[in-house]
Amino acid sequence: MNQQQGAYYEQLAASYLQQQGLQLVAQNFQCKAGEIDLVMRQGSCWVFVEVKYRASQAFGGALAAVTYSKQQKVRRAVQWYCQLHRLNEQPCRIDVLAVQGPAPYQYQWLQNAFS
């Protein structure tokens, strides 16, 4: 998938989560440690979202693409973000939003997915 396609599915994910009551803070935060697709707020909680898209359930679907290695990269990027923005005392969690298509897309939202 190219960057343009990735941005499209991340925007779909952001819109879906906003409809669920979350507030978008940032998209595609990048640092030496890795990348965070979406940074959002749900009330006082910071929510860091890994977005995965797959066209089908073949090979396990979108959720299967969030490997242990990917989880570690996201965790490091979240730690970096929290230090940079001094959020270390704030409640936060890491979610995964799996988008499966073709349209109409199916969404599977795992809250606190890496705990």
C-alpha positions in Angstrom: 0.0 0.0 0.0 1.4 3.4 -0.9 1.3 6.5 1.3 -1.7 8.0 -0.4 -3.8 4.8 0.2 -2.5 4.7 3.8 -3.6 8.3 4.4 -7.0 7.5 3.0 -7.6 4.7 5.4 -6.2 6.7 8.3 -8.7 9.5 7.4 -11.5 6.9 7.3 -10.4 5.7 10.8 -10.2 9.2 12.2 -13.7 10.0 10.9 -15.1 6.7 12.4 -13.5 7.4 15.8 -14.7 11.0 15.8 -18.3 9.7 15.3 -17.6 7.6 18.4 -16.9 10.7 20.4 -13.1 11.0 20.2 -11.3 14.2 19.3 -8.5 14.2 16.8 -5.3 15.8 18.0 -2.7 14.7 15.5 -2.1 12.4 12.5 1.1 10.6 11.5 3.3 11.6 14.4 6.8 10.4 13.4 10.0 10.2 15.5 13.1 8.1 15.7 11.2 5.4 17.7 8.5 4.9 15.1 5.1 6.3 14.0 1.7 6.9 15.6 -1.1 6.9 13.0 -3.7 8.9 15.1 -3.4 10.8 18.4 -6.8 11.4 19.9 -8.5 12.3 23.1 -11.5 10.6 24.8 -12.4 12.8 27.7 -9.2 13.2 29.8 -7.6 10.1 28.2 -5.0 10.3 25.5 -5.7 7.6 22.8 -2.9 6.5 20.4 -4.3 4.6 17.5 -2.7 2.1 15.2 -4.7 1.8 12.0 -4.6 -1.3 9.8 -6.4 -1.9 6.5 -6.8 -5.2 4.7 -9.0 -5.9 1.7 -9.9 -9.4 3.1 -9.6 -11.8 5.9 -7.0 -13.8 4.0 -3.8 -14.3 6.1 -5.7 -13.3 9.3 -7.0 -9.9 8.2 -6.1 -6.5 9.5 -5.6 -7.4 13.1 -3.1 -10.1 12.3 -0.9 -7.4 10.7 -0.3 -5.8 14.2 2.7 -8.0 15.1 4.6 -8.0 18.3 7.4 -6.1 16.6 4.9 -3.5 15.4 3.4 -3.2 18.9 6.9 -2.5 20.3 7.5 0.2 17.8 4.2 1.9 18.6 4.9 1.7 22.3 8.3 3.4 21.9 6.7 6.1 19.7 4.0 6.7 22.3 6.6 7.0 25.1 8.5 9.5 22.9 5.3 11.5 22.3 4.4 11.5 26.0 7.8 12.7 27.0 7.8 15.4 24.2 4.4 16.7 25.3 4.9 16.1 29.1 2.0 13.7 29.3 3.6 11.2 31.6 1.1 11.8 34.4 -1.9 11.7 32.0 -4.1 8.6 31.5 -3.5 7.1 28.0 -4.0 3.9 26.1 -3.1 2.4 22.7 -5.9 1.2 20.5 -6.0 -0.6 17.2 -8.6 0.2 14.6 -8.8 -2.5 11.9 -10.5 -1.5 8.7 -11.6 -4.2 6.3 -13.0 -3.7 2.8 -14.0 -3.3 0.1 -16.7 -0.7 0.8 -18.8 -0.7 2.8 -15.9 -1.0 5.2 -16.1 -3.0 8.4 -14.4 -1.5 11.5 -13.1 -3.5 14.5 -11.9 -1.2 17.3 -9.8 -2.7 20.0 -9.4 -0.4 22.9 -6.3 -0.7 25.1 -5.2 -3.3 22.6 -1.6 -3.8 23.8 -2.2 -4.2 27.6 
